[in-house]
C-alpha cells in the first residue's frame, strides 16, 4: 500500500490473493493485524541543512518527491522497511551469510547460518526469531527449507510445496538448507541456472540479497 498524497491521509491498498479471499467471505475473518512501513522512494541525500530559507525547509525536496504506487511484488517494493532499534544504536544492523554469492553444483547441498552484525550491542549475534529466506525461483532447488524455528508460521512455510512453475518460495529458520535441482530439462542448452536469495532478520529487519548460480553436471 502507499500514501497517495503528502498533504492528506489517503492510502492506496492492494490486497493479495489471500486477502481478497478473506474479504470475499464477509465473515469478519479479514482483519489487518500487522503492517510494515518502508521508504524505498526516499533519497535522503536531498536533505539540505544549508537551505537559504532556514531549518523548516531542510527536507523540502524530500517531502516533494513522488510516492510509489502500491503493487504486490515484494522483490521490487518495500525492500527498505523502517525498523525500530534500541535507543543509542550507533550502527545499522547488517546480515552476514558467509557468502557474497553462492555457486553450487547440480544436486549439491548447502546449509547457510546467517548472523546479524552490529545488533543489540554485539559484534555478531543470531536472532532469536530467526531469519526469513526467499529463493527467487524455487524450480532451481530440489530442497529449500528453514530449520531451528518451530512456530506455526515457520512450520507452515517450510512444509509448503509449489507447482512446477517459476515461483518464489519463502521459509523461516536459523539455518537455511538448499539443495540444487537434479532436473536437466530446466537447463535446456545452458550450463547454469541463476536466481537470487534474499534473507531478512526477523528481529532486526536487516536484509541481504545475493545471487545464486547452479552449475549443470553429468549424472
N, C-alpha and C positions, 0 to 999 in steps of 0.2 A: 504494500500500500504506500501511498505517498500523499504529502500535502500539496494541494493544487494551488494554494496561494499563501504568500508570506504575510498577508495582511488580515486574513481571516482563517478560522479553523475549519477548513473544508478538506475532507480526506477521501482519496480515491482508493478503494479496496478491491482487489481481485481475489476471488476465492479459488482455492484448489479444488480438484475433483472431489476430494473427501469433504471439504467444506460445503460444496454445493449439494452433495448427497445428504449431509446432516440437516442443512437448511430446508431441503425439499421434504423431509419427514414432518416438519411443522409440529414437532412434539416436545420442543424445548431442549433437544439434545445438542443443538448448535449453540455453543457458548464460547466466547473468546476468553480464555483463562490466562494466556501468556502472549507477550508480544516482544519484538525486538526493534530497536532503532538503529539506523545507520546513517553515515554521512558520506556516501560514495561520491556524490556530486560536488562536494565542497573542496575548493582549492584554498588552503589556509595560507598559501604564500601571498594571497591578495590582501591579507590583513596589513593595514598601513598605519603604524604608530606615528608616522610623520605627516599625516593628513593635515593640510593647512587650516581646515575648519575645526580642528580640535578632536578630543577623545571620543565624542559622540559619533564621529564619522570614521573611526578607525576600521570598522568592519563593514562599511557601506558597500564596497564592491562584493563582498561575500553575500550579504543579505540580498543583493540584486541578482544573484546568479539564478539561472533557470533550474527548476526542480525536475528530476527524472520522473517520467510517468511510470506507474507501477506495472510490473509484468512478472509472472510467476516462474522465473528461471534463477535458481539460487547460485548458478555458476556465473551469472552476469550481473546480478543486482544484490545489494545488501552484503557485499563482500567485506565491508569495513564497518562492523557493528560497534555501536557505542557500548562501553562496558563501565562498570563501577569498580574501582580499585581502592584498596585501603588508603586512608589519608596519609600523606607523606611519601607515597610511592614516587620514586625519582626516575625509574626506568620502566618502559613499556614491556610487559612480558612477551617473549618470543618462544616459538617452538623449535626444538632440535630433534630431528628424526634419525640423525646419524648419517643421513644421505642428502645430497643436494639434487640428485636424480637417481632413479632406480633402473637397472637393466638386469633382467632375469631371463634365463633360457626357458623355452617352451617346456612345460611340465615341472619346472623347478619351483621350490617353495622359499618363502622369506617371511620372517617374523620381525615386525617393527615395534619397538617400545619407545614411544615419544617421551620427551622430557620438556618441562617448561622452565625457561631461564628467566631470571630477574622477577621472580614471583614470591610474594609473601616474605620478602627479606632473604630468600635463599638464592644462592647462585644457580642451582638447578633443583627441581623437585618433580615428583609425579603427582598429578592432580587427583584428588580423592574421587571425583565424579567421573574420571576417565576422559576419553577423547572421542570425538565424532570423526569418523573417517568416511570419505566418499570417493569411490572409484568412478571415473567419468564414463567408462564403457565396461560394464560387467562381463560382456562376452569375452573379454581378454583374460578372464580369470575362471578357473575351474573351481576355485575356493577363495572366498573373500569373507572373513569373519573377524569379529572382535571378541576377546576373552578378558575376563577379570572384573566385569561389571555385571551384576546379576539382577538388575531392576527389571520390572515387566517391560519397560520401553526398550531396554537393551536386548532382552531376550526376543522380543517381537521382531526387531530389526535384523538381528543376527540369524534368525531362522527363516526370514522371508526369502522366497525364491522368485526369480524373474523368468519371463519367457525369452526365447532366443532372438530378441531384437536389441537394437542399440539403445540401452538404457543405463542410467547410473544406478549404483546401489550404495546405501549408507549403513554403517554399522557403528556400534559403540563398544569401547573396551579400553583396557590399559595397555593391551598388546593387540596389534592388528596383524592377522595372518593372511598372506597372499600365496596362491599357487597359480602359476600361469597356465593358460589353456593348453590342451593337447590336440585341439581340433585344427587340423591342417587346412581345411577349407576356408577358414577365416583369413588366412594369409593370402590366398589367391596366388598371384605371381610375385608377391612381396616377400621379403625375408624378415621384416619387422612389423610389429603392431605397436601403435602408440596410443597412450591415454594419459590421464592426469589423476594424481592422488591429492586430495585436499583433506587436511587434518585440522581440527579445531579443538582447543582446550575447553571443556565444558564449564570449568570454574573461572578461568582467566579470560576466555574469549580470544586468546591468541590463535593465530591462523597461519598455516603454511600450505603452499601448493607446489608440488614437484612433478616433473614429467616421469612417465613410466614407459619403458620400452621392453617388449617381449620379442626375443630373437627366435627364429624358427630353427629347429633341429630335425635331423632324420631319425625316425623311430624304426 
